[in-house]
Amino acid sequence: MPTVAIVGRPNVGKSALFNRLAGRKIAIVHDQPGVTRDRIAAPCTLTGHPCTLIDTGGIGATLDDGFGEQVAIEADIAMQTADLILFLVDAQEGLTSIDQALAQKLRKAKPPVLLVINKVDHDKHEGTFADFTSLGLPESVFVSAEHGRNFSELIDKMDETLEPLASEIEEVMEVAEAAGIKLAIIGKPNAGKSSLVNAILKDARTIVSAIPGTTRDAVDLPYSFAGEKFTLIDTAGLRPRGKRDNSVEVFSAIRSEKAIRRADLCVLVIDLAAGVSAQDRKIAQLILEEKKPCLIVLNKFDLFHPGAEYKDRVAEADEHVRRELFFLSYAPFVACSAKTGDSTEHVLKKALAIKKGAQDIPGTGKLNRILQTAFQKNPPPTDSSKSTRRLKLYYATTALNEKYSVIPVPTLVLFVNDKHLMKDSYEAYLTNQFRLSHPAPGIPVIFSTRSRTRREWEPPKKDQGH
C-alpha cells in the first residue's frame, strides 16, 4: 500500500492526527514534547484508497542537541519512503523556526507535500493562515485533529494523491502473484543476511559490510532454482527499539516487519558463532505472532566448534537452537556458511521441501480421527471454576486463508462445548499429537476454538416410518 508520512515538530498534534486517520487510539497523545519515541505504522481507515500511515515522531525536541541533523533525518526518511507527506503545523502557536527549517527540506521532496494546519478549533484561529504561506508549499488544508474539524477536505486531498497509485498497486500485485515463493531473509544486523543472499545468487547483488545496518531497505531479488521461481527479500537487520540510532533504522525496522507479513516463508538468519541472542528470540517471536512458515539458517557454521567432529557440531547446534527457540520448534534449520558458500544450496532445497509438505492438508475425516484419538488418549482436565466441566470436542475442520496461497497454512477450527475450557497446555498437547500424524516441517499449527452446543452437531434423526 502507499505510505503516508506525518512529519512536524513536537506537540503539533501528529499523534492525534494519526489516531483519527487510523480510526483508533494507537499513538500516545500527550502535551509533553517528544513523547513519541518510536515510529509506528497503521492502515488508514478514512481514505477511499488504502494506505499505510506512519507517525514519525517529533523533530527538534531539543534545539541544542543535533537539531540540524534531526531535521535532515526526519525529512530525508519521509522523502525516501513516503508517497505522500503530511506536514503538520500548529495554528495556535503560529510559524516557528523549526517549521521553516523542515519546510526548506520538504520543498525538495519528490513525493507531494500537503501542509496540514492543525488545532484550528475555532474560527478565530483561521487568522494565522497567512503566516504559513511563506513556507512555499502549494497545497494546504486546515483541520482540528482533536475535534475532527474539516477532515472531509483533508481526506479528499489525500485521495487525490492516492488515486493515481491504485492502478500501480494492481500492477505490483500482479507481479507479486508471478513472483513465486517470496522468502524474507531476516535477522539482526551483521548476522550475514546479505552474504547469504549473495551466496545463493552467486553474485554480489547486495551490499555486504561488517558495519551493522548496511541494508536500509527491503530489496526484492528474483531467482530461479530447480525449476521454481523465488523472490528473495533482503531486509535490514532488526535491532531492539531502544538501540535504533535514528529514524532511518526505525523505518528500516518497519520495512523488515512488513517484509515478514508479505513473505510466504521467513528465513531467520542466526549468527551461530555468536549464538542465539535475545534479539534473535524477539524476531522469532514476531514470526510466530504473524503465524508465518519459517526456516532457520544457522550461519557461520564454519566458526562453530571448528575442531569437533561434523556430526557432533550439528548435534550441538540442534540442541542450542531448540533450547533457545523452543517456541519456534516447528521451524527446521540449515547449518551453512554464507562466507564460504558451504551448504547454502540447502536453503532453497529446504524451502521447496517446506512448500511440498504444506500441500498435504489433512481432510476433515482424518483431522477428526487425529484429534478424537488425542482426546481419548489424554482427556482434557476438568475446570473447577466451571463446576468441574471438561472440554468436549464435537467436530473439527480446516480453513485456509487466501494470503497463504503459495505455502498453505491451514487453521484448525475446533467446535467444542465451551472454548474457554481450552487451556494453553492442552492446546500444546493437541499440537504435538497433530504433528505426529502430520509433521509439515516449517508450517505453524493454528487452532481456532469455537463454542457450540451438542444439538448443533447431532445428526438428523431418521424418519421412523421408513
N, C-alpha and C positions, 0 to 999 in steps of 0.2 A: 504494500500500500504506500501511497505518497506520505511523506513525512512533513509535518508542520511543526516548526520550532518556535517556542515562545522565549524571547530574549528581552532583557531590560535590566535596569539597575535594581538594587534591593528595595523591597517594600512598595513596589508599584502595583502589586496585585496579580503577579504571574500565576501563583498557585491558585488563587480564587478563579482566575480565568480558565486555567487548566481543569479545575474541578467541574466548572459549569459546562465546558465543552465536552468533558468526558462523561458527564451525566451522573457522577458520583464523587464522593469525597475521597480523593486518593492522596493528593499533595497536602502537606501540613500548611495551614494558613495561620500566620502569627504576625504581630506588629513588629517584632524584633527583626531587623535586617539580617539577612544571611541565614535564615532558618533552613532553607532548602540547601542541604549539603550535597546530596547525591542527585543525579539526574534520573528522572523517572519517565516512563512512556506508558501510553494507554490509547486505545482506539477512541476516536471522536464519535459521539452518538448523535450529533445535531446536524452535521453536514449531509447534503444529499448524496455525495460521493464519499466512500470510505477513505479514511486517512488515519495516520498514527500521530498523536500529539506527543511532543517532548518538552518537558519543563526543564529549562537549562540551569535554573538557579540564578541567584543574584550576582552580578559582577560589581566589582569596585566596592565591596563591603568595607574594606579598609584602604583608604586612598593612599596611605603612605607605604603600603606593603605590596609592591609589584602591581600597581593599578594598571599601568600601560600594558603589561603582559597579560593581565586578566582580561582586559577588554579585547586584546588581539585574539586570545584563545577562544573566548566566547563567540566573537563574531566569526572567526575563521571556521570553527566547527559547525556553526549554523549554516554558513555559506557552502560548506563542503557536503553536508549531509541532508539538508532540507530542500523540499520542493517549494515551500512557502515559508517565509519568516514573518511572524507577528512580533513587531517591535513595540513593546508596551511602555507608555509613559504615564505620568501622574498629572492629571488636570489640576488637582488642588494644590500641589506643590509647585507646578509650573516647570519650565525648562531649566535643566541643570547642566553643568559642565560634563557630567558623566553621560547624559543623553547625547550631547553634541559629539563627544569622542566616539561613542558607539555608532552614531549615525554616520560619521565620517567613514567608518569601516564598512557599514552596511550599504552605503551608496555604491560600492564597488561589487556588490554581491551579484552573482549570476541568477539565482532564484529571485522571484519578485518579493518585495518587502512591503508589507501593509502596516502602516503606522496606526496603532490602536491607542487612542487617548482614553485612559481608564479613569474611574472614580468621578464620572460626570453624573453624580447622584441627583443634582437639581439643575434647573435652567441657569442659575447664577454661575455655575461652573463653566458654562459654554463660552464665556468671555475670554477664557485663557487660550482659546484655539489659535489665535493669531501668532502667539509666541512660537508654536511648533512648526509653522510654515517655513521658518528659517532652516529647518533640518534638511530641506531639499528633497523630500520624499513625495512622489506624485500621488500615492493613494493613502487615504486616511479615513478613519471612522471613529466616532466617539461611542463609548459604552460605559456601563456600570456593571462590572463583573459580579459585584456583591448582590445587586438587585436585579440583574438580568436586563437592564435597560438597553434598548436599541440592538439587541442581539440578532434580530432578524436581518438587519443590514449587514452585520459582521458576517453572518453565515452566507448571505448572498455573495458577498465579495470573496469569501473563501472558496465557494463553489465555482465562481468564475475562473479561478486558477486551477481548481482540481478537475473540472470537467474535461479539458483537453487531454488530461493524463489518463482518463478512463480507457480510451482505445489503446494507449500504450501499455496499460496494465494487462489488458486482454491479450495483447501480443506476447507479453512476457509470460503470462500463464500458459499460453500455447507452447512457447519454447520450453517452459518448465516441464510440461507433460512429456515432451520428447527428450528430456534430459537424462532419462534412465534412472539409475539408483543415485540419489543425492546423499553423499557422505559428508557429514560435517566433521572436520578434523579439529577437535577442541582439546583444551588443556591449559595449564598455567603457563606463563611466559617461560621461554627457554627450555621447554620440555622436548623440543625437536619436531614440532608440527610441520614447519616449512621444510625442514630437511627430509621428513618422511614423504611429503608431497613430491619433492624433487626426486627422491629415490624411486617412488612409484612411477612418476612420469619419465624418469631417466633424463631429466632436463632441468636446468636451473631456472624454472619458470617463476619462482617466488624468491624473495629476498631472504637470505639466510645470514644471521648475525648473532654474535654472542651477547649482544645487548638485549635484555628482556624487553618485549613490547615492540619489536621492529614492525610486525604486521599490524597495521592500524585498521584496515578494513577487511571484511569478509570477501574473498575473491573466489569466483566460480571458475573451475577449470575442467572442461570436458575431456573425457578419456575413454578409450575402448579397451576391454580386456576380456579374453575368452569369448568373443562374440557378443558381449554385453556392454551396453552404454553406461557410463558412470559420469557423475559430475562431482568433482572434489571441491568442497567448500573449505578453503584455508582461512581460518579465523584468527583474530587477535587473541593473545593469551589473556585468560581471565584471572585477575588478581583480586584479593579481598577489597571490599569497598573502602575500608579505611586506608588502604595503601595505594589508591589510584591517585596519581600525581596531579592530573589536570583533567580538563574537560575532554581532551582527546581520548584519554584512557577510558573515561566513563562512557563516551559514545561508542568506543570500540567494544566495551563490555556489552552494551545494549545490542550492538550488531551481532556479537557472538551468541548472545541469548536468542536473538531472532533466528540465527542460523540453526540453532538446536531445534527450534519449533518447526522450521520448514524442511528439515532433513528427514530422509527416510531411514537413515541409520547414523547414529552418533558414534564416532571413533574417538574414544577417550585416550589421549596420548599421555603416558606417565613416564617420568624420568626414573627408571628403575635403579639407576646408580645412586640417586638421592633418596629413593624410597617414596612410598605413598605419603603425601603431606596432607595437612588439614585442608588446604585449598583444593587438592585433588578430590577429597571427600565432599566438599561443598559443590564442586562441579558435577560429581557423580550424583549427588542428591538432586540437582537441578534436572538431570537427565531422567531420574526416577520420577520426579514430580510431573514432568512432561509426558511420562509413560512412553518413552521412546525406545525402540530397539537399540541395542548397544553392543559394541565390540571394544574391548580394552587392548590397547597396544602398549606393551612394556618395552619402551625404547631404551637404548643404551645398554642392551643386554650384554654386550661385549665387555662392559665395565663392571658387571655384577658378579662378584666372586670369581674372577678370571682364572684362578688357579685350580678350581674344583672341577670334578667331572661334569660333563654336559647334563646328564640326566639328574644329577644332584642339584645343579643350578636351576634347572627347570622346576624340580620339586620344591625347592626353596622359594622360587619366585611365585609359584602357585600358592604355597602356604601363606606367603606375605600378602599377596593381593586379596586372597579370600578372607583373611583376618581383618585387613584394614578396610575393605569394601564389601563387607558381609551382606549389606543391604542390596548390593548390585550383583547378587550371586547368579542371576540368570545370564550375565554377560560373559561369553568366552573370552580368552585372551590369546594374543600372539606375541611372542618374545622375539624381538628383532633389533637390528642396529641400523638406524637411518643413515648414519655417517658412513658405514662400510657397505651398506646395501644388503647385508646378510639377512635373509628370511623376509625381506619386505614384500616379496611377491605373495606371501601367505596372507597378507592383509586383505587383498581383493578376493583371494580364493575363499577365505573365511566369510567375507561379506556375501559372496554368492551362495555359500552353504547356508547362511542365515536366511537369505531370501527363499531358498528352496525349501528349507524346513518350515518356514512360515506358511507356505501354501497348503500344508496338510492340516486343515482346520477340522477338528472333530465334529461330527454331525450331532444332532440333538440326541439320538439314541445312545451313542457312545458316551457323550458327555454325561447323561443322566446315570448311566451304568457306573461310570467312574466315580461320580460324586455320591451315589447311593451306597456303593461299596465302602467309600471312605467314612460315611456316616455310620454304617453298621460296624465297621472295624473299630472306630473310636467315636462313640456318640458325643454330641456336644454337652458341655457341663450345664447343670441347672443354674438358674439365676435366682438367688434367694431374695433379691429385691423385687422380683416379679412373681412372688408366690410359687417359687420352685419351678417356674416354667422352663421348658427346654426348646431350643431351636429345632424346627422341623422343616425339612426340605420337601416341597411339593413338586417342583418342576424346575428344570434348568434349560437354557438355550443360549445361543451365541448371537452377538450383534456386532456388525462390522462398521467402523467409522470410515467415511469416504476419504478422509485425509490420510489414511493408511492404505492407500490403494496399491502401491508398489510392493511394500512389505506389510502384509496384513497383520494387524494386532487386534484380535477379537476381544470383546468384552463378554465375560461370562455372566449372564443375567440369571440370578437365583431368586425364585419366588418362594418365600418362606412365610411362616406364621407371624413372625414379628422380626423385622430387620434389626431392631435394637438389641436382640439377643445374640447377634453375631459379634463375637469378640475378636480382637486382633490376633490373639494366639490361635484361635480356631481357624481363622482365615489363612493364617500362615500354614497351618496343618493341611488345609484343603489345597493350598498352592503346591505344597510338596507332594501330596498324593496325585495331583493332576500332572505334575512334572514327571512322575514315574511312568505314566502311560503316554504322556505327550511331551517329550523333552523340549523341543523347539528352542535350541540354544539361541540366545540373543534377544528373545522375544519376552516382554514382560507379561505376567498373568494379571489381568484386571478383572476384579469382581464388582458387580453391581447388584446389591441385595435389595429386594423389594417385598413389601408386606402384602400378603393376600390371604383370604380366608380359604379354608379347605373346600367349601362349597363351590368356589370358583373353579376348582381343578377336579371336581368329581366327574367321572364320565357320565354321559346321559343314560338314564335308566331305559332298559329295553321295554318295548310295548308288551304287556302281559298277554295280549291276545294273539301273538304270533310266535 
